[in-house]
Amino acid sequence: MASLWQFFGLPNPDAPAGEPKPPTRETPLEQPTPSLQSAPKLTVTPKEPAQPSAKPMLTLQDEVSAHVLPKSPPPKWKGPVTAEGEAFHDLGAHVRVKRSLPRRALRYVSPDAMNRIPTREMARRVQQGDSVIVDLRTMVHMDTHQNVCRRELQHMGNETGIGVFALDAEDKLLLLPGKDVVVDIGRHELGLQSLLSD
């Protein structure tokens, strides 16, 4: 019967010197064990090294990168490209953008030295899309002349099909919105206070 030391594959320290040592793991498989005397012998031949296949083995990183398709830059991309072929946006590069002149403007008009308002030029600018603010506050103590200017502006607005809006309670600041400019006439609130209250 085998001892506990033989079960773990260690030499028995209490065994006499002439007792054979139990087989260790380095023992080749060709040696038969005592219980398998009648069994045929099994021989293990070393396996020949496998021939390298034409397709190399892929590592995990190669497999992951094979599933991630490289992104190509946009069709009209003219900037730098990374090593993976993606568009590189250099935020430190200063590119001059061709500035285009604005097509619309907000114009401020006040009466000239003879207290006249250039309604023909204003009508042309309003038709081009410019918004015009007319300031009649310079005509102090000239209520009759202010009313004449208001009637001229109203007549010009009727001809062009654009309304004239008062921006103050005294009707001395008037707004003529340009073509395709939308004016909200439902709320009648002006200034930043109405925007901040929303």
C-alpha positions in Angstrom: 0.0 0.0 0.0 1.2 3.4 -0.9 1.9 6.0 1.7 0.8 9.5 2.0 4.3 10.7 0.8 3.9 8.6 -2.4 0.5 10.0 -3.0 1.9 13.5 -3.3 5.0 12.3 -5.2 7.5 13.0 -2.5 10.1 10.6 -1.1 9.2 8.9 2.2 11.7 10.1 4.8 11.0 7.1 7.1 11.7 4.5 4.4 14.9 2.4 4.6 17.6 3.2 2.2 17.2 0.1 0.1 13.5 0.6 -0.7 12.8 1.8 -4.2 11.7 5.4 -4.6 8.2 6.0 -6.0 8.0 7.1 -9.6 8.2 10.9 -10.1 6.6 13.0 -12.7 9.8 13.2 -14.7 9.5 9.4 -15.3 8.7 8.8 -19.0 5.3 7.4 -19.9 6.9 4.3 -21.5 7.6 2.7 -18.1 4.6 0.6 -17.1 3.1 0.9 -13.7 2.7 -2.2 -11.5 -1.1 -2.3 -11.9 -0.9 -2.0 -15.7 1.5 -4.9 -16.4 -1.0 -6.7 -18.7 -1.9 -3.5 -20.7 -0.2 -2.9 -23.9 2.6 -0.4 -23.9 1.9 3.1 -25.1 4.6 5.0 -26.7 4.5 8.7 -27.2 6.3 10.1 -30.2 7.2 13.7 -30.2 5.0 15.6 -32.6 6.7 17.2 -35.6 6.6 21.0 -35.5 3.7 22.2 -37.5 4.4 23.8 -40.8 3.8 27.6 -40.8 0.6 28.2 -42.7 0.3 30.8 -45.4 -1.9 32.9 -43.3 -0.1 34.3 -40.2 -1.7 34.1 -36.8 -3.5 37.3 -35.8 -3.1 38.7 -32.3 -6.0 40.1 -30.4 -5.0 43.7 -31.3 -5.0 42.8 -35.0 -8.4 41.2 -34.7 -9.8 44.3 -33.0 -8.3 46.6 -35.6 -9.6 44.4 -38.4 -13.2 44.9 -37.1 -12.8 48.7 -36.8 -12.9 50.1 -40.3 -10.7 53.1 -40.9 -12.7 56.3 -41.5 -11.9 58.1 -44.7 -11.9 61.9 -44.8 -15.0 63.7 -46.2 -15.2 63.9 -50.0 -14.0 67.5 -50.3 -11.5 67.4 -47.4 -8.4 69.5 -48.2 -6.8 69.5 -44.7 -4.2 67.2 -43.1 -4.9 63.5 -42.6 -3.9 61.2 -39.7 -1.9 58.0 -40.1 -5.2 56.1 -40.0 -6.5 58.1 -42.9 -9.0 60.2 -40.8 -9.4 63.9 -41.3 -7.3 65.9 -38.8 -8.7 69.2 -37.5 -5.9 71.4 -36.3 -7.5 73.8 -33.9 -4.3 75.8 -33.7 -4.1 76.5 -37.4 -5.3 80.0 -38.5 -7.2 79.9 -41.7 -8.3 83.2 -43.2 -11.9 83.1 -44.2 -13.0 85.3 -47.0 -15.3 87.8 -45.5 -18.4 88.5 -47.4 -20.1 91.8 -47.1 -23.4 91.7 -45.2 -26.5 91.8 -47.4 -28.7 93.5 -44.8 -28.1 96.3 -42.4 -29.8 98.2 -39.6 -29.7 101.9 -40.6 -30.3 104.9 -38.4 -31.8 108.0 -40.1 -32.4 111.4 -38.6 -33.6 114.6 -40.3 -30.9 116.7 -42.0 -30.1 120.3 -41.4 -33.3 121.4 -43.2 -35.4 118.8 -41.2 -36.0 116.6 -44.2 -36.0 112.8 -44.4 -34.7 111.0 -47.5 -37.7 108.8 -48.1 -36.8 107.7 -51.7 -33.4 106.4 -50.6 -34.9 104.8 -47.6 -37.6 103.0 -49.7 -34.8 101.6 -52.0 -32.9 100.3 -48.9 -36.0 98.8 -47.3 -36.7 96.9 -50.6 -33.2 95.5 -50.5 -33.8 94.1 -46.9 -32.3 96.8 -44.7 -34.3 97.9 -41.6 -34.4 101.6 -40.9 -34.9 103.4 -37.6 -36.0 107.0 -38.0 -35.3 109.3 -35.1 -37.5 112.4 -34.9 -36.3 113.4 -31.4 -34.0 116.1 -32.8 -37.0 118.1 -33.8 -37.6 119.7 -30.4 -40.7 122.0 -30.3 -41.6 121.2 -33.9 -44.7 119.0 -33.5 -46.2 120.1 -36.8 -43.0 119.2 -38.8 -42.8 115.9 -36.9 -46.3 115.1 -38.1 -45.4 115.9 -41.7 -42.4 113.5 -41.5 -44.6 110.8 -40.0 -47.1 111.3 -42.9 -44.3 111.0 -45.4 -43.1 107.8 -43.8 -46.6 106.4 -43.7 -47.1 107.3 -47.4 -43.7 105.6 -48.3 -44.7 102.5 -46.3 -48.1 102.3 -48.1 -46.2 102.4 -51.5 -43.7 99.8 -50.6 -46.1 97.6 -48.7 -44.2 97.8 -45.4 -45.6 99.0 -42.1 -44.2 101.7 -39.9 -43.9 100.8 -36.2 -43.4 103.1 -33.3 -40.7 102.2 -30.8 -41.6 104.6 -28.1 -44.7 106.1 -26.5 -44.2 109.5 -28.2 -43.9 108.1 -31.7 -40.5 109.8 -32.2 -38.6 106.6 -32.8 -40.0 104.8 -35.9 -39.0 101.4 -37.3 -39.4 100.4 -41.0 -38.5 96.7 -41.2 -36.7 95.6 -44.3 -38.0 93.1 -46.9 -38.5 89.6 -45.4 -37.9 90.9 -41.9 -40.5 89.5 -39.4 -41.9 91.8 -36.7 -43.8 90.4 -33.8 -46.8 92.8 -33.3 -48.7 90.6 -30.8 -46.7 91.3 -27.6 -45.6 94.9 -28.0 -42.6 94.4 -25.7 -39.2 96.0 -26.5 -35.8 95.8 -25.0 -33.8 93.1 -23.3 -36.1 92.9 -20.3 -38.7 91.1 -22.3 -36.1 88.6 -23.7 -34.7 87.9 -20.2 -38.2 87.3 -18.7 -38.8 84.3 -21.0 
